[in-house]
Structures are given as C-alpha cells and as structure tokens.
C-alpha cells in the first residue's frame, strides 16, 4: 500500500485494504468509512490535472467513501467523488462522479449497473487472509 500525503487520509474501523493500493491525499481529504473493502491495485486520487487548462493546472477534490463500500480490483477513483453507503464498484471501473448509496457501478466511466438488496450488517475481519 502506498500513501501520498497521509495527513489528509482518514481510515475507519474494520477496513480491508489489499496489496498495491494507492491512496492520495495531496489534493484534499480522503475519507474512508467503516467496513470498507478495497481490493488490490486500486488507485484513489484527490489530485489530477485540468485537461482544459492551457497551463496544465492542477484540479483538486476530496474523496469520500462511506461505510460498507466494496471497491473491487483495479478500480480508479478520481478527485471530487463521493461513494455512498453500501455501494459496490466493479473491477476495472473508473469513477468520475458520485455513486449513490447501495448502487453497483461498473465501466469507464462508471455507471449504475444494479443495486444491492441487503441490510449491510456485516463487520469485516479478513485478518486470517493477511497473516
């Protein structure tokens, strides 16, 4: 796992962060709630460049990931995004805008492909897997 400017990154309880995950706190706050599952090779950015700026200006934005979110492998989350409670982001998705609670998103850019239908009462504990 790699942290960039960790002073802007907050991680809740019972969070699982797999290998080769990049968490960027340079452009704003990165807030990860409780019982969030982040699979391997995920990149979460709070800073990017403005493609429409003549000077290649930086474009910052907070990223908020609410409780019970599941982020699958090789997802990229761009600055200024909020992922609502219980949402699922499918493998390889690129998240460019807010994701509603309990929605399942996938694709490039990510769009809604379904909804979760459970009460999200679990508590993550994958410690035996990572010993």
N, C-alpha and C positions, 0 to 999 in steps of 0.2 A: 504494500500500500504506500502511496506517495501523497504527502500533504504539501500544498503550496500555500504559504501564509496561514498556518494553523490557528493563529489567534482569532481569525474570523470564522472558524469552523466549530460548530457545536453538535455533539452526537448524543442522542438519548439513550435510554436503557434498553437492554436486550436487542441490540443492533448487531447484525451479522454483516461483516464486510469481508469479502473474499479477496483472493490474491489479485495483484496487478490492477488495483483500483486507484484512480487519481481523483483527489478531492482538492479543488482550487478555491482558495479564499481571498484571492488578490483583488477582485472587483467588487466585493460586497460580502454580505454574510451568507454562509452556507449552513442551514439549519436542518438537521436530520432528527426526526421524531423517534418515538419508541417502537420497538418490534418491527424495525425496517430490515428487509433482507436485500442486500446489494451483492449481486453475483460478480463473477470475475470479469476483469477487463472493462469495467465501467469507467467512464470519464464524466465528471461533473464539473462544469466550468462556471465561474462567476465573472469572467472577463473574456471578451472577444474583440475583434476589430470591426468597425463600421464599413461595410463594403461600398457604401455610397459617399464616403468622406474622401475628399481629394488628398488628405494628409494621412490616410490610413489610421484615423483616430481610434482610440480605444473606446469600447462600449461596455460599461459595467452593469451588473444587475445581481440582486440577491437571488438565491435559490432556496426554496422552502420545500422540504419533503415531510409530509405529515405522517402520523402513526400508521402502522400496518401496511406500508407501501412495499411492494415487491418489485425490484428492478432486476430484470434478467441480464444475462451475459451480453457484453459488448454494446451496451446502450451508451449513447452520448446525450447529456442534458446540457442545454445551453443557458446562458445567463438570463435572469428575469423570469424564471419559471417557478410556478407553484404546482406541486403534485399533491392532490387531495388525498384525504384519509382512505386507506384501503385500495388505492389504485394499483394496477399492475402495468408495467411497461415491458413489452415483449422483446425478445432477443433482437439485437441489432437496430433497434429503433433510435431515431434522432428526435429528441423532444425540443421543440422550438416555441411552444406556447403552453399555457396552463392545462393541466389534466384534471378533470372533475373527479371527485370522490367516487370510489367503487367502480370506476371505469377501467377497461382494459384497452390499452393503446398499443399500436404497432405501426411499423413502416417508417418511411423517410419522405416527408416529415411525419411524425407520429400522428395518428388519428384514431378515433374511437372504433374499436372492432368488437366490443362486447362490454358486459358488466358483470361484476362479482355478485353473488347472491348468498352471502353468508354473514354472520354477525361478528366476525373478526375477534374472537375471544381468546386466541392463542397467545402464548408467550414464547418467543424464540429462544432456543438454547441448543446451539449446534456444537457446543464445546467438545463432545467426543470426536467430531469430524476433524477438528483443527489441532489435535494434540500430536 
